[in-house]
Amino acid sequence: MKPRLALTIGAVVAGLFGLGLTLAPEPMVGGFMNAFPTEAEVLSRDLGVTLLSLGVLNWMTRDATGPALRGVLVGNLLIQVLEIVVNGIEIAADKLPTAAAGGLVVHVVLGGIFASALMRRERV
């Protein structure tokens, strides 16, 4: 996959999830818990603005080349890999409901997109 397309997809996905977590945290994560404490709302919004920022970063670096492009792609891939590991452990330890496993699919797909873009970038 071309790095530009990978970063565009990453920007859109991060932006959508970021908006959801920032503007409507309870519907986005409330299904994973019996109650929705204030702390969960605060953390959801914090993650939301971080994802929005990642979306902007990806969007603005779509045309990057060289080491800058490699750094952005590696960073995006690392996010996906670490999310898979952390969420997988949390599901296995029963700290997240099994319904959260669907979210792993998003990380696997995005990880594949960024890995593909990184490999293509390395060949060019």
Residue pairs with C-beta under 8 A, 6 or more apart in sequence:
1 113
1 116
1 117
1 120
2 117
2 120
3 62
3 64
3 69
3 73
3 117
3 118
3 120
3 121
4 62
4 63
5 117
6 73
6 76
6 113
6 114
6 116
6 117
7 58
7 59
7 61
7 62
7 72
7 73
7 76
7 117
8 58
8 59
8 62
9 110
9 113
10 54
10 55
10 58
10 76
10 110
10 113
10 114
11 55
11 56
11 58
11 59
11 62
12 55
13 55
13 106
13 110
14 51
14 52
14 54
14 55
14 58
15 51
15 52
15 55
15 56
15 59
17 28
17 48
17 51
18 47
18 48
18 49
18 50
18 51
18 52
18 53
18 54
18 55
19 48
19 52
20 27
20 28
20 48
21 28
21 29
21 44
21 45
21 47
21 48
21 51
22 44
22 45
22 48
22 49
22 52
23 48
25 36
25 40
25 41
25 44
25 45
25 48
26 36
26 41
26 44
28 44
29 36
29 40
29 44
30 36
30 40
31 99
32 96
32 97
32 99
32 100
33 40
54 76
54 79
57 72
58 72
58 76
61 68
61 69
61 72
64 72
69 121
70 118
70 121
70 122
73 114
73 117
73 118
73 121
74 118
76 110
76 114
77 111
77 114
77 115
77 118
80 107
80 108
80 110
80 111
80 114
81 111
83 104
83 107
84 104
84 107
84 108
84 111
87 96
87 100
87 103
87 104
87 107
88 104
90 96
90 100
91 97
91 98
91 100
91 101
91 104
